[in-house]
Amino acid sequence: MGTGQGARILTTRVRGKGYSFYHAVKLLDLLSIKGPLGRALISRELGIGEGSSRSLVRCLRSSGLIETDPVGGSYLTDKGYEVLARWRGIITGSICVKERLDPSPWDLISVSCLHESRSGEVLAKGILNIRDTIVRSGCLGAMIIGVKGGEVYILDTAGRPDINMSRTPLGARILDLCGGKDGTLVIVSSSDSSCLDAERCVWETVAALLGTGEIIKEISC
């Protein structure tokens, strides 16, 4: 299976079920941060319809990742925390920025930090391949950024540090979010619809590039 095909398989579920791999992982993440959530709030937080959120909750319950209290809402199980911890060993942090931060050309971006232990594996897939897969997933574009010596660089097409952006507004935000560990890969993406969609493109692309089958299998239903 080619990389592009893998990314398409992950995103096709949005059309078929109203949610995708991304929404499942994002819900686990939200529940760990915000605690129990009701279906209406889940729908609003994930940007999907209530019918889709109902199906997603049912899916994750059947997988043993969440439980639902009739009054309090859905919450993570121990297994849910374990699966989320494995995902956070890949994507360590992510934020939405709704303003243009130099040198980004976009007014709305998602910034995702990859764990340094998995960054090299993603980078080995090739800068152009990473960007192209993100665009095929529905985003406007992406910047592939690396950390070396505590500095933040836009990487060239060979994956080497090129333009130092540490002292730019976006570079400072990246260092705050991702830290300065050597080898950390950062992906900045943009969508013309929402920050969630920009984040989705990256998370699903990374999952497809890494072939994280064990995580995908846990939340597939």
Secondary structure by P-SEA (a helix, b strand, c coil): ccaaaaaaaaacccccccccaaaaaaaaaaaaacccccaaaaaaaacccaaaaaaaaaaaaaaccccccccccccccaaaaaaaaaaaacccbbbbbcccccccccccbbbbbccccaaaaaaaacaaaaaaaaaaacccbbbbbbbcccccccccccccccccccccaaaaaaaacccccccbbbbbbbbcccaaaaaaaaaaaaaaaacaaaaaaaacc
